[in-house]
Every structure is written in C-alpha cells, then in structure tokens.
C-alpha cells in the first residue's frame, strides 16, 4: 500500500507541510513526526485535530481511517479550543473552535451569526485585528493562535478587488 499524504498545519508551523506516512500510522505517529522531521516540540501536550473538526483525535486513530482520495488535512496544537472574536460594524460575535477549523469556516459562521447575507459575505474577508494580515480561507485558526493565550481576534472587512483593464 502506498504512503498517505498528510497536509499538516499547527502551532509553530507557519506554512502547510506535507508529510508522507504509512497508512497504519497513528495520530501519535504524526505528532512524533512533527518532532523528528519538523523540529516542533510540544512536550506531550499537543493534540491532533482533523481539519474543521472540533474534537481532538485519539492518539490511536490511523491515517487510513481518516484519509480521503488526496490524503488527510491535520492540525497539531497544545490548545484544545481557540477563542475567536469577529467584529463587524461595531458588533462582535465570539465562539470557541477547535484549532483545526479553517478561517473560511469561521467567516461563514460569523457572517451567519451577524445576520449578513451570503451575497454580502462574499464581499468580505477576515483580517487579524490591529493588522493588515488577511489569512487565506484554508488556514487553520490554530496557526494564528499560540498557547497559553489560545485566542485570536478578527475584523470582517471589505475584500479588496483588483480591477482588471477593460
């Protein structure tokens, strides 16, 4: 059986990293690979999350049970929850997510809670509060939050459009 692509994000991992591991590798094996291949040490506190899932995986969960056709997207983090604030037009919503939840999912849920239509939400983007940084929709929120704070604040702002020549 061929190896499984693991697309990994996490605390201390700035960019998405691709690992290729055996199908019977476990979540614990992925954490060990973070230490040995990436030099990311979590002192045994880290948990492994499947992308856009709230609860951590059991250490015994195998990659073959998690992977789809193109592999598996995982997140490793010491925080079990990330407190997220999203502010738009002087209104703020707050929610705690698993660190493997994507920026796109946070935006979608915040827009819904703020009563913003899908059409209007399509014109908005999340920006890290107090910065000009606008993370891509596939970025896990855990990559933006560190332990022990386990929190991130966003502003929902107009998505800048680049106008092409006619």
N, C-alpha and C positions, 0 to 999 in steps of 0.2 A: 504494500500500500504506500502511496506517495505521501510526502510530508504535507502538513496543513499550514497555509499562510495565516499568521496571526498578526493583525494590524493593531498595534498597541499604542495607547496614549496613557498618560498618568502624571502623577506628581513628580516633578523633576525631569520629565520627558517632554521637551519643548515641541518636537515635531513627531508626526506619526512614524513609528518604527515598525518595520516588517521583520518578523522572525519566522523561520520555518522549523516546525517541530513535528515530532511523530504524532500520529492520530491518538495514541493512547496516553499522550502527555496530559497531565492534570493541571488544574489552576495553580496548584502548589509548584509544579514544574515551571510554569510560566513566571511565577514570582522569583524562582531561583535563577531563571534565565535573565531576568532584569538585573539581578546582582552580578552574575558572571559575565554576561555579554554586553550589558549597558553600563555597569558600574553604579546602578541605582540601588542604594541600600535603604531598606525600610525597617530594619531592626525587628522583623517578625510581626510588626503591627499592621502591615498592608493587607488589604482585601482586594480581591479580583472581582470586577463587575463586567457583565455583558453590556454592550452599548445599548443605551436607552432603557436599561432596567434599573429598578430602584434598590433591589436587594443584592448583597454580595453573593458570589458563587461559593459553594462548598469547595474546600481545597481538593476534594476527590473528583470534582466534575472533570470529565475528559473532553479534549478538544473535538474528538469525533462526534460527541453528543451535542456539541454546541455549534459546530461549523456548518455553513451553507456551502453553496457551489463555489464561491470565491474565497472562502476562508471564514475567519471569525474576527470580529472587532471587540477588543477588550480594553479595560481600563484598570490600572493598579493605583491604589491610593490608601493613605492612612486614614483619611476622613471617610466615615460611613455615610454622611449626609453633608451637603453643601447648602448653606443658607443663601438664597438668591433674592435680591431685591431688584425690581424693574420699575423704573419711574418713567411716566409719560404724561406730559401736560399737567404737571403738579400732582398727579395721582400716582401712588405707589402700591404695587402688589408684592407680597412676599410668599415664598414657598421654599421648602427644603427638598432637594433632589439627591438621588444617588450621583456620585461624581462622574459616572459614565454617560450621563444624559447629555445630549448634544445641545449646542447653542440654538439650533433650529427648533428643537422641541421646546426649550424654554421660551423662545419668542412666540411660538404658536400658542402655548398655554397662557402666557402673559397677555397676549392680544385678546384671547377669548375672555379672560377674567376682567380685562379693562373695557370690554364691550366694543372692541374695534372689529369692523367687518373684515372678511378675508381680502377683499379688494383693497381696502385702505392699508391693511397689514402688509400687503405685498410691496407697498411703497416705503416701508420702514425697516430699520436694521438695528440690532443691538450693538451698543457701544459701551465699553467699560467706563463706568462713571469717573469723571475727572480726567479722562484721557481722550485721545483721538483714535484709540485702537478699536477696530471693529472685527472681531474674530469671525472666521468662516462658520457657516451653519453646521458643518460636520465636526467642529472642535468640541471635545468633551469639556464640560464646565470645570471638572476637576483639574484640568491642566491650567486653569486660571486661578485656582484657589490652593492655598497651602495650609498644612496642619501647623499649629493648632487652630488658626482662625476659622478655616473651613467655611469661608463666606466670599461672595462676590456681589458687586452692585453694578447694574447696567442702567443706561438711559436708552429709551426707544426713540430713535431719531430718524429723520428722512434719509432714505437711501440715495446717496449722490449718484446721479446718472451722467454718463459720459455721452454727450450728444455727438453723433457722427455727422460727417459732411453729407449734404444732400446730393 
